Amino acid sequence: MPVAVINRELARRFTNGETRLELTESAGADSIRGVIRALEALYPGIGPELRTGMAVAVDGEIFQGAALKKVSLDAEVCFLPSIEAG
């Protein structure tokens, strides 16, 4: 089952401090979009936070704007605040 990793700020606001969140196989988390949907079902309000201003790393490879990127059942999906250059 995929594991989602979120930052401490989101964890404090939505998951009672948990930063590593295991998703069940039945959650439909077979893509990044599916992971976000599954997390939203478990933690209402977190979805919009994950959809905007976040980069996503799947098993250590960083993606931006890859909502349809496939996620394996044993993947680690990390949501990282995007860094803006200036």
N, C-alpha and C positions, 0 to 999 in steps of 0.2 A: 504494500500500500504506500502511496506517495506520502512524503513528509513535507510539509510547508514550514518555512522558517520566516518569521517576521521580526521587525525591529522592536526594541523595548517600548518605544512610545506607543506603537499600535497594540502591543501586548498589554500594556497598562490600561488602555482605553477599551479594548474589546475582549481579551481572553484571560482576564484575571492574572496577568503576568506571564502566561505561558508563551514562549517564543518558538518552540518546536511543536507542531500540530500534526498528528498522524490522521490521515484520512482513510476511511474504509474503502474497500474495493467497490462497494455499491454506491459510492458517492458520485460516480460519473466523472472522476477527475482524470480523464485521459488526455487532456490538453491544458494549457495554462488557463484558458477561459473556464474549463471545467473545474480546475482547482479553485479559482476565484469564486465560482458559483457554489461549490461545496463549502468553502469557508464562509460565504455569506449566509448559507442555510444554517450553519452552526453558530455564527457570530454576526447577527444582524447589524448592518451598518458598515462592516469592514470592506465589503465589495467595492464601493466607490473609492475608498482610500487606496485600494490595491490597483485599481484601474488607472488612476491618474498619478503622475509624478513618481512612478516606480519603474525601475528596471527589474528584470527577472533573470536569475541565474538557475539553469537546470543542470544539475550535476557539475557545477563549477563553470559552465559556459554561459556568458552573459548575453541576453537578448533584449532588444527594445522593440516594442510594438509587435510582439509575436504571440498574440492571443491564441492563435490556432496551432502553435507549436505543440507537437505530440509529447506526452509525458508517459514514461513507463511506470509500471506498478511499483517499482522500487526506487523511483527518482526522488531526489531532494530538490525542492523548488524553493529558492530563496528570493524574497521580495526585498529589494534594495532601493532606498531613496535615490532618485536620479541626481546626478551631479551636473550642474550647469556650468559651462565654461564662460568666462567673461573677461 
